[in-house]
């Protein structure tokens, strides 16, 4: 996968950040979801690289990036800290202003990146999420049953970490295989990569810290944005899976319009993993949105 992409490593405050890059043109950052790596973009990144300078990175705690200690309140995995990772990666690649296409956890990082560093993000495209604060505050029985991992991973250590570490492959397959398309949606080599990285020492701790931060310090940052009247100003395009939980449990467009001034979006006929379930559709939407001048 992604053989035409060159690899790179950026170190920020002692944290190793691994990624790949290819293409020429306007810069575009791709951020992956949980429990995946940058490999989730393998069906769309080559086509995007024909028109954009595509940069993919593994979030801290995932893939081949480092797994720093979480610190008090898991602040090392706050989306604010992870957004600074993304900013450092793009600056190291020579880009001060860029578009962002992000899925799931990466989309939450992208939201904070756009909120904290609006000067750097010219267009923002998010896949299958609603704002984190809204999702926690509006949790229903249906959402809690489907997104059980949101509530499992935030439990105090060491239980969630121990259960994941007892069989990382089982964890990956349980989270990903129980959704709309099952495991058949994933290329064998991509699934093998997710499973390999789930077994890297420290992954369970990093994953749990990511979610604990989202249920803690990240909500504080979101509430501060709302209290201060801060909204996203750049164009925002959101897609969500017709057969996914987010669109079934939340009014995605309305929730994003509470947080941003220029919002478009729609549901698409697939489940949660849009980049792997419906790559041609995603490419069409991405080119339509990202080709427009800032």
N, C-alpha and C positions, 0 to 999 in steps of 0.2 A: 504494500500500500504506500501511496505518496512517495514513490521512488524519485520523482522529479523535484521534490522539495529538499532543500538543504537544511541541515540541522543547525541549531545554535544553542548556546547557554548564556544566560544573563544572570549575574549574581547581584542581588539587591539586599543590603543589610545582612549579608551572610547567608541569604536564602537562595539556593540554586533554582533557576527557572529554565525549564527545557522547552524548546519549541522548534518549529519548522517554518520555512519561508520559501516562496516562489512567486514568479510573475512580475509584471511591470504595470505601472499605471497608478491610479489613486490608491492609497493604502487602505487596507481592510483587515481588521482584527477579528479573529474567530475564537470564541470562548465556549468550551464544552460543558456538559452537564455531569450529573452523578448517576452511577458510579463509573463514569467513562473517562476517556482521555481525549487528546486532540484527534485521535484516530477516528472519532465519530464523524468527522467531516470528509472522510475519504471518498465518498460518492459525489461530493459537490465541489470540494476545494480545487481540483484540477481545472474544472470549467471556469470557476471564479478567477483563477490565476491567469486565464487568457486575457482578462481585462483589468484585473486589479493586482496590486502588490499585496499578496495574501500572507498574513502572519498568523500562525496558530501557536498556542502555548498550552502547556499543562498547568492548571491551577496548582498553587501550593497544596500539598496533601494528596495530590492525584498524579497519575502517570509517572513520568520520570523527573518531575520536579521534587524539591525537597519537602520534608515533613517536619517543620520546626515544632518545638514544644508550644502547646496552646497558650500558656500563660494564664493569668487571672482572668476569669470570665471568658476564656477562649478568645481573647482580644487579638491574638496573632492571626486568627482566622476570620476576623470581622471583614465584611465586604469592603469596608473602607481601606483596610490594609491590603486586601487582595486586589482592589482597584489600583492601588499604588504599584503593585507588581506589574499589572498590565500596562500602566503608564510608563514604567521604567523600561519594559520590554520594547514598546513602540519607540520610545526616545532612543534606545540603543540601536534600533534598526534605522534610525534617521528620520522618524516621522513625528512631527509635533501635533498634527491634526489628522484625523482619520475617521473612517466609518467603523461601525461595530455590528457584527452579526453574532448573536449569542443564544445559547439554549440552556434552559433549566438552571442549575446553580450558576453557570457562567452568565446567564442572563441577569441574575441577581447582582453579580459582580459588575456587570455592564451598567445596570441601573445606578449603582453607587458611583461608578466611574463618571457617568454622564452628569450626575447630580453634583459631585464634588469638583469635577474638572470639565466644565462645560466648554471651556476654550479648546479642549482637545478632541471632542467628539462632534463631528459634523452631521452624521446621520446614525440613527440607532434602530436596529431591528432585533426584536426579542421573540423567542419561540417558546410557546406553551407555558407561560407563567402569567400570574397576576401579581400585583405588588405584595411583597412578603407580609407587611403589616395587615393588609386587608384579608389575606388568606388565613392568618392566625386568628384575627378578630372575628371572622365570619365562618369559622370552622363548623361544619355540620357533621352528623353521624356518617353520611355517605362519604364525605371527604376524609374523615378520620379513618374509616375502614379501608379506603383505597390507598391513602398516603400514610399508612401505618408507620413507615420508616421515619416520617417527620417527628413522631412522638417517641419512637423507640430510641433513635440516635441521641436525643437530648437528655435521656436519663443519666443520672450521675455515673461516673466511672466507678469500677471497671467493668460492669456487666455488659453494656453494649459492645465494648471493645473485645471482651473475651469471647462473646458469641460469634462475632464476625471472624476473629482470628482462628476460631476452632475449625472453620471451613470457609475461606474467602470465596472460593468458586461457588459454593452453595449460596452465599449471600448475593453475589452478583446475579446469578441465575434466578434467584427468588425475587429480587427487586425488578429485574428487567423482563423476566419471562412471564410474569403474571399480568402484564398489561395487554392492551388490545391485540397486538400482532404476535405476541409470544416471541420466543427466541428465533423464530424463522425470519424475522425482520433483519437480523444481523448477519453480515458476512462472517464466515467462520474465522477468518484471520483477525477481524475486528474484535469479535467476542473473545478470542484467545488473548488479545492484547489487554482487554479490560480485566480478564481473569488474572493474567500475569501481574498487572500492576496492583490489583487488589491484594495480592500476596506479598507485596514489598513491605518489609518491616516498617511500622509506624503508620501504615495506611489507615487502619481502623481508628487510631487516635485522631488522625487528621480529619477523616470523614466526620467523626462525632463532633470534633471541635468546630467544623464548618457549620453543622446544624445547630449546635449549642449557641454559637455566635448569632445565628439567624433568629433564634428564639430569645435572645438577650440583647447584647449591645447593638445589633443591627436594628432592632425595633426602636431603641433609643434614638438612633440616628434618623430613622424614618419619621418618628414623632417630632423631632426637632425641625426637620424640613417642613412638615405640615404646619407646625406652630409658627414658623418664620415665614410662611407663605412662599416657600421656594418650590418652583415647578421646573420641569424640564422644558427648555425652549427649542431645542433642535427637533427636526422631524423624527417622529417615532412611528414605526410600523410593527404591529404585533400579529402573529399567527398562532392559532391554537388548534389542536387536533379535535375534529368532530367526534371522534370516539375516545377522546381523552377525558380525564377527570376534571381538569381545570375548567374547560369550557362548560362542562355539565354542572359544575358546582358554583361557578362564579360568573358574573357579568363582566367579562374581561375588558371590553372596550370602555364601558362606563367607569370601571375602576382605574384604568390608565388615564382616562380623561380627567380624573380628579388629581392626577399627579403631573400631567404634561399638557402643553398648550396645542401641539400639532400631532394628533393621533389618528392613524388609519389602521385598518386591520380586518381580519376575517377568520372564520374557521376553515379548515382544510380537511378533505376526506381521508383522514388517517388517524393514528393514535399519537402518543406522546413524542415518539422519536421521529420527528418530521424529516430530519436530514437523511435518515436511513430508510424510512418507510416510503417517503414520497420525494426523492431527490429532484426529478424533473420539475415538479410543481414548486418546490422551494427555489430552485434556480430561476424559474420564471418570475416569481415574486421578488426575489433578491435583485435580479437585474433591473426589473421595473422600478424598484424603490431606490437602489443604490446608485444607479446611473444618473439620477437627477443631480444637478449641481447643488452644492450646499447653499 
